[in-house]
Amino acid sequence: MNGRDTRGGSDGSDSGNDSLGTVLSFVTGEMAFDPGPYNDAYLDRRVTARIRRTDADNYREYRDLIESEAAERTALLDALNINVTRFFRNPDVWAVLRGVLADLTATHRTVRCWSAPCADGREPYSIAMLARDDPSIDASRVEVVGTDIDDEALAAARRAEYRTTRTTDIADELAPLSDLDAHLDRDGDSFTVRQPVREMVEFERHDLLREAALGPFELVLCRNLFIYIDGGHTREIVESLQDALVPGGYLTIGKSETLPRGFRDSFEPVERGAHVYHHR
């Protein structure tokens, strides 16, 4: 598929017979997904990956396929949604969050934490397990909310069952915990989050790109979303996250991400490189 066009017109319309815009014009008009906020490179990777898994040879043929086959429309929606996650992703960041949670629970009666997007729940459960695992954190004061736009991911999060595979070692992901068995039940390669941890976490559907901010929260984690989003929409998301924070709250973004210009005076890094920020 060399030499292809990208999205097409700036409004996402189809500008040729075989361009990414050929697919996106159908997605925008007929499917429950708005590609507008996402950058072209991300959209092209996800669509191209689906084309390679089908008999279609180009964007035009793939559009014909999704017009006629509901199963492929569902598969494409699954591919477009962002569900990459793991327990305690970037352990050095979680080392900083230990101190943040300890300070917050020492000074606040209730510490509300928001994980968005939460995918299959590993990040919000990581917050809850960290609070229960560290004696310097008062876990009884911690409440966690995980939100996502993907109903299947939310269903998986509520099931709280995870399996080790050839590419995912759950026990390795949980290495920051001092006592894994206190938080999860293990049966071979299957891990189930224990009820005391699950009771600390609620999951709900929320579209961070389209809906008003939730809140208020003392800690917000929005990690590894900005890398998929166009710059203008990144600014809108940060404004929403800022609105969700209480005065003096904390925001955590991905290690490969940066705050847009105009927000850097409002957030002070807790520790350089961890991308955990204290809202001034």
C-alpha positions as CSV (number, residue, x, y, z in Angstrom):
1,M,0.0,0.0,0.0
2,N,2.8,2.4,-0.9
3,G,2.2,5.8,-2.2
4,R,-1.3,6.2,-0.6
5,D,-2.9,9.4,0.4
6,T,-3.6,10.1,4.0
7,R,-6.9,11.3,5.4
8,G,-8.1,13.3,2.4
9,G,-9.7,16.7,2.9
10,S,-9.2,18.6,6.1
11,D,-12.8,17.8,7.0
12,G,-12.2,14.1,6.8
13,S,-14.0,13.8,3.4
14,D,-13.0,11.4,0.7
15,S,-10.6,13.1,-1.7
16,G,-9.8,10.1,-3.9
17,N,-10.7,6.6,-4.8
18,D,-8.0,5.0,-2.6
19,S,-7.1,7.1,0.4
20,L,-7.5,6.8,4.1
21,G,-10.2,9.4,3.7
22,T,-12.2,6.8,1.8
23,V,-12.5,4.8,4.9
24,L,-12.8,7.6,7.4
25,S,-15.7,9.3,5.6
26,F,-17.7,6.1,6.2
27,V,-16.5,5.8,9.8
28,T,-17.5,9.4,10.5
29,G,-20.9,9.1,8.8
30,E,-22.0,5.6,9.7
31,M,-20.1,4.3,12.7
32,A,-20.0,5.3,16.4
33,F,-16.5,6.8,16.2
34,D,-15.3,10.3,15.4
35,P,-11.8,10.2,14.0
36,G,-11.4,13.9,14.2
37,P,-9.2,14.3,17.3
38,Y,-6.8,11.5,16.4
39,N,-3.7,12.1,14.3
40,D,-3.4,10.7,10.8
41,A,-0.5,8.4,11.6
42,Y,-2.4,6.6,14.4
43,L,-5.5,6.2,12.3
44,D,-3.6,5.0,9.3
45,R,-1.7,2.4,11.3
46,R,-5.0,1.0,12.8
47,V,-6.9,0.9,9.5
48,T,-4.0,-0.6,7.6
49,A,-3.6,-3.3,10.2
50,R,-7.3,-4.3,9.7
51,I,-6.9,-4.2,5.9
52,R,-4.0,-6.7,6.2
53,R,-6.2,-9.1,8.1
54,T,-8.8,-9.1,5.4
55,D,-9.0,-9.9,1.7
56,A,-9.1,-6.2,0.8
57,D,-6.2,-4.9,-1.3
58,N,-6.7,-1.2,-0.7
59,Y,-8.7,1.4,1.1
60,R,-11.5,1.4,-1.5
61,E,-12.0,-2.3,-1.2
62,Y,-11.9,-2.1,2.6
63,R,-14.6,0.5,2.7
64,D,-16.8,-1.8,0.6
65,L,-16.1,-4.5,3.1
66,I,-17.1,-2.5,6.2
67,E,-20.2,-1.2,4.4
68,S,-21.3,-4.8,3.9
69,E,-20.0,-6.7,7.0
70,A,-21.1,-5.7,10.5
71,A,-18.4,-8.0,12.0
72,E,-15.6,-6.1,10.3
73,R,-17.1,-2.8,11.4
74,T,-16.9,-4.1,15.0
75,A,-13.4,-5.2,14.5
76,L,-12.4,-1.8,13.1
77,L,-13.9,0.0,16.1
78,D,-12.0,-2.3,18.4
79,A,-8.8,-1.5,16.5
80,L,-9.4,2.3,16.6
81,N,-10.0,2.4,20.4
82,I,-6.9,2.8,22.5
83,N,-6.5,-0.2,24.9
84,V,-2.8,-0.5,25.5
85,T,-2.1,-0.9,29.2
86,R,-0.3,-2.9,31.9
87,F,-0.1,-3.0,35.7
88,F,2.4,-0.4,37.1
89,R,3.5,0.7,33.6
90,N,6.8,2.6,34.1
91,P,7.6,1.5,37.7
92,D,9.7,4.7,38.3
93,V,6.5,6.8,37.8
94,W,4.7,4.6,40.4
95,A,7.6,5.2,42.8
96,V,6.8,8.9,42.7
97,L,3.1,8.2,43.0
98,R,3.7,6.3,46.2
99,G,4.9,9.6,47.8
100,V,2.1,11.6,46.3
101,L,-0.5,9.2,47.7
102,A,1.2,9.1,51.1
103,D,1.1,12.9,51.2
104,L,-2.5,13.2,50.0
105,T,-3.9,10.6,52.4
106,A,-2.0,12.4,55.3
107,T,-3.7,15.7,54.5
108,H,-7.1,14.8,52.9
109,R,-10.0,12.8,54.4
110,T,-10.8,11.4,51.0
111,V,-8.4,11.1,48.1
112,R,-10.2,10.6,44.8
113,C,-8.2,9.3,41.8
114,W,-9.2,9.3,38.2
115,S,-7.7,7.0,35.5
116,A,-8.7,8.0,32.0
117,P,-8.7,6.2,29.7
118,C,-8.5,3.1,31.9
119,A,-8.7,0.4,29.2
120,D,-9.1,-3.0,30.9
121,G,-8.6,-1.6,34.4
122,R,-5.0,-2.4,35.1
123,E,-4.1,1.2,35.9
124,P,-6.9,2.0,38.4
125,Y,-6.4,-1.4,40.1
126,S,-2.7,-0.5,40.3
127,I,-3.6,2.7,42.2
128,A,-5.7,0.7,44.6
129,M,-3.2,-2.1,45.1
130,L,-0.4,0.4,45.7
131,A,-2.4,2.2,48.4
132,R,-3.1,-1.1,50.1
133,D,0.4,-2.4,49.8
134,D,2.3,0.7,51.2
135,P,1.9,1.3,54.9
136,S,2.7,5.0,54.4
137,I,-0.6,5.3,52.4
138,D,-4.0,5.3,54.2
139,A,-5.9,3.1,51.8
140,S,-9.1,3.7,53.6
141,R,-9.1,7.2,52.3
142,V,-8.5,6.3,48.6
143,E,-11.3,6.1,46.0
144,V,-10.5,5.3,42.4
145,V,-12.6,5.9,39.2
146,G,-11.6,4.4,35.9
147,T,-13.3,5.7,32.7
148,D,-13.2,4.7,29.1
149,I,-15.3,4.9,25.9
150,D,-14.9,1.2,25.1
151,D,-17.7,-0.9,26.7
152,E,-15.9,-4.2,26.1
153,A,-12.8,-2.8,27.9
154,L,-15.0,-1.7,30.8
155,A,-16.6,-5.1,31.0
156,A,-13.2,-6.7,31.2
157,A,-12.1,-4.2,33.9
158,R,-15.1,-5.1,36.0
159,R,-14.4,-8.9,35.6
160,A,-10.9,-8.1,36.9
161,E,-9.4,-11.3,35.5
162,Y,-6.1,-11.2,33.7
163,R,-3.9,-13.9,32.1
164,T,-0.2,-14.3,31.4
165,T,0.5,-14.9,27.7
166,R,3.5,-15.2,25.5
167,T,3.7,-11.4,25.3
168,T,2.4,-10.4,28.8
169,D,3.8,-11.6,32.1
170,I,1.3,-10.5,34.7
171,A,3.5,-11.5,37.6
172,D,6.3,-9.4,36.2
173,E,4.0,-6.4,35.8
174,L,3.0,-6.8,39.5
175,A,6.7,-6.7,40.7
176,P,6.3,-3.4,42.5
177,L,4.0,-5.0,45.1
178,S,5.6,-6.4,48.2
179,D,2.9,-9.1,48.6
180,L,1.1,-10.1,45.3
181,D,-1.1,-12.7,47.1
182,A,-2.6,-10.0,49.3
183,H,-4.2,-8.3,46.3
184,L,-4.8,-11.1,43.7
185,D,-5.8,-14.7,43.6
186,R,-3.6,-16.7,41.3
187,D,-4.5,-20.0,39.5
188,G,-1.8,-20.9,37.1
189,D,-1.5,-18.2,34.5
190,S,-4.8,-16.6,35.6
191,F,-4.9,-13.7,38.0
192,T,-8.1,-12.3,39.6
193,V,-8.1,-9.0,41.6
194,R,-9.3,-9.7,45.1
195,Q,-12.6,-8.2,46.4
196,P,-11.1,-5.6,48.8
197,V,-9.1,-4.1,45.9
198,R,-12.1,-4.1,43.6
199,E,-14.3,-2.4,46.2
200,M,-12.0,0.6,46.0
201,V,-12.5,1.1,42.2
202,E,-15.5,2.1,40.2
203,F,-15.8,2.0,36.4
204,E,-18.0,4.1,34.1
205,R,-18.2,5.1,30.5
206,H,-16.9,8.6,29.8
207,D,-15.6,10.2,26.6
208,L,-12.7,12.4,27.6
209,L,-12.7,14.0,24.2
210,R,-16.4,14.9,24.1
211,E,-17.8,15.2,27.6
212,A,-17.3,17.6,30.5
213,A,-14.7,16.7,33.1
214,L,-15.6,14.6,36.0
215,G,-14.4,15.5,39.4
216,P,-13.2,16.9,41.7
217,F,-10.1,14.7,42.0
218,E,-6.9,14.9,44.0
219,L,-5.0,12.8,41.5
220,V,-5.6,12.4,37.8
221,L,-3.8,9.9,35.5
222,C,-4.1,10.4,31.8
223,R,-1.1,8.5,30.4
224,N,-0.2,7.8,26.8
225,L,-3.3,9.3,25.2
226,F,-1.8,12.5,23.9
227,I,0.6,10.6,21.6
228,Y,-2.5,9.6,19.5
229,I,-4.2,13.0,19.5
230,D,-3.8,16.1,17.4
231,G,-2.2,19.0,19.2
232,G,-5.4,21.2,19.3
233,H,-7.4,18.5,20.9
234,T,-4.6,17.8,23.4
235,R,-5.0,21.3,24.7
236,E,-8.7,20.8,25.2
237,I,-8.1,17.6,27.1
238,V,-5.6,19.2,29.4
239,E,-8.1,22.0,30.1
240,S,-10.6,19.4,31.0
241,L,-8.2,17.5,33.3
242,Q,-7.2,20.8,34.9
243,D,-10.9,21.5,35.6
244,A,-11.2,18.1,37.2
245,L,-8.4,18.7,39.7
246,V,-8.9,20.2,43.2
247,P,-6.5,23.1,44.0
248,G,-3.1,21.6,44.7
249,G,-4.0,18.3,43.0
250,Y,-1.7,16.2,40.9
251,L,-1.7,15.2,37.2
252,T,0.2,12.4,35.6
253,I,0.8,12.1,31.9
254,G,2.8,9.6,29.8
255,K,6.6,9.6,29.9
256,S,6.9,10.4,26.2
257,E,4.3,13.2,26.4
258,T,4.6,16.9,27.3
259,L,2.1,19.5,28.5
260,P,1.1,22.0,25.8
261,R,2.5,25.5,26.0
262,G,0.4,27.7,28.2
263,F,0.0,25.1,30.9
264,R,3.5,24.8,32.1
265,D,3.2,27.7,34.4
266,S,0.2,26.0,36.0
267,F,1.9,22.7,36.8
268,E,5.1,22.1,38.7
269,P,7.0,18.8,38.1
270,V,7.1,16.7,41.2
271,E,10.2,14.9,39.8
272,R,11.9,15.5,36.5
273,G,11.3,12.7,34.1
274,A,8.4,11.1,35.9
275,H,5.8,13.5,34.3
276,V,3.9,13.8,37.6
277,Y,2.8,17.4,38.1
278,H,1.6,19.4,41.1
279,H,-1.2,21.9,40.1
280,R,-0.1,25.3,41.4
